[in-house]
C-alpha cells in the first residue's frame, strides 16, 4: 500500500471502494463506473424497486463516506486523496436516482457526471472548498445532482 494510503485498513478499503481507487489511471471514472455496475439490477426489477435502489446505494455511500473518509484524511494529512472514490459512487448514484432506469439516460448521466467533475463549474467548485470530508464528498454529490437534472432536461427537450 502506498504511503499516502495509510490509515485504518477498513477505512482505506471503504474509501477506495475495495481498492478500486488505486487504479493507476482515471480512478474517478472507475468510481463512477462502480455506481453504474451497482445500478444494473434497476434495469431488471419493478419500477418501484428501481426507484429505491439508487437512493439506497446513495445513502449507504454517504454513511460509509462519513465514517471512512475522515479517518483517511486524518491519517494521510491529505485534503482529497485521488484514490478516495467512494464520493464518486455517491455522486453518480445521485445522478442515477433522478432518472428512470433507461440505458441511454444512465450513459448520459455518466458522461455529464465525469465532465462536470473534471470542469468543476459553479456551484461544484464551492462545495470542494468545504472543510474536511464534506468538501471531498459534497462536490461529487452536487455534481451528481446537476448531472441528473441536466439529463432530465435533455430528455424533456428531445
N, C-alpha and C positions, 0 to 999 in steps of 0.2 A: 504494500500500500504506500502511496506517495506521502511525503511528509505533510503536504497540505491537506491530506485526507485524515489526519489524526482526529481522535475523538472516540467516544464510546462506539464500539462496533455496531451495536443496534442502531444508533443514530446515523452513522455513516451509511449503513445498509439501507435504512429507510429513506434518508435524504437523497441518496444516489439511485433509488429505485433498484435495489438489489445489485448494485454495481454498474448498472447500465449508463450511469452518468460518467463513468470513466472511459467511455468510448473516445478514442483519440480525435475524432472529427465530428463536429456538429452535435455535441451532447444535448443541446436544447431541442434539436429536431428529433433526436431519439426519444427524449422525454415526451414530446408531443405525440409521437408515433405510438408510444405505450398507451396513451389515452385512447387513441383510435382502436388499438387492439382490445382494450378493456371494453370499449363501446360496441364491438362487433355483435355480441348477443342481442343488442337492441334491434338489429335488423330482422331477427327471427322470433321475437316474442310479442305478445299482445301489446297494443298501443299504450295501455295504461301502465304496464310494467316498463316499456321502453322510455316512458317519461321519468319514472322513478330511478332507473338505473344510472344515468349520468349525474343526477343530483346526489344520489347516494355516494357514488365514487368521488364526486366533488367534495362532499362533506368529509368523507374519510381522508381524502388527501389533505384537506385543510387541518384536520385534527392531527394527522401524522406530521405535517409540517410544523404545526405549533409546538409539538413535543420534540421533534428531532432537530430541526434547523437551528434553534437557539443553542443547543448543545454543540453542534458542529461549528457554529460561528464562534462560540466561546473557546472551544478547543483549538481552532486554527488561527484565530485572530483575523481572519479574512472577512471582508464585507459581504461578498457574494461569490462563493466558490463556483467555478464553472461546472463542476461535477454534481452540484446540487440540482437535480432535475425534477424533484417532486413538485416544485412550483409550476413547472411546465405541464405536468399531468393535471394539476388542479385547474390551471388556466384553460387548458384545452377542453377539459370536462365542462367548464362553464360555457364555453362556446357551443359545444355539442348539446348541452342541456337546453339551450334556447332554440333548438331546431329539431324537427322530426327526423327520425332515422331514415334518411334518404342519402344514398351513396354520394351523389353529386354535391349535396349540401355539406356532408361531412368533409369531403375533399376541399371544398371552398373554405370551410371553417379552418381547416388545417393550413392551407396556403395563406389565408389572411392572418391567422394567428402568428405564423412564423414571420411574415412580412412586418406586421406591427411590432412584434417582439424585437426584431432587429432594428427597425427605424425608431422606435420609442417616441411617437408623437405625443403631444399633449392629449390627455392628462396622464398617460403612462409614465412619462419622464418624471412627473411629480411624485407618483407612487413609489418609484425607485428610490427616492430620497428619504422615505420614511425610515425611522431608526430600526436597527436590528432585523429580526426575521420578518417584520412587517414589510420592509422595503424589498426583501428578497421575494416574498410571496405575492404581495398585493399588486406589483406591477404586472405579473402574469395573470392574475385574476382579472384585473381591469382589461388587459389585452384580450383575454378570452371573452369577456362580456362584449367588448367592442367588435371582435371578430364575429361573434354570434349574431349581434344586432345588424351588422353590415350584411351578413349572409341573408338574414331575413329581408332586409331592404332590397337586396339584389333580386331575391325571389319574387317580391311584390312587384318589382318593376318589369320582370320578364313576362 
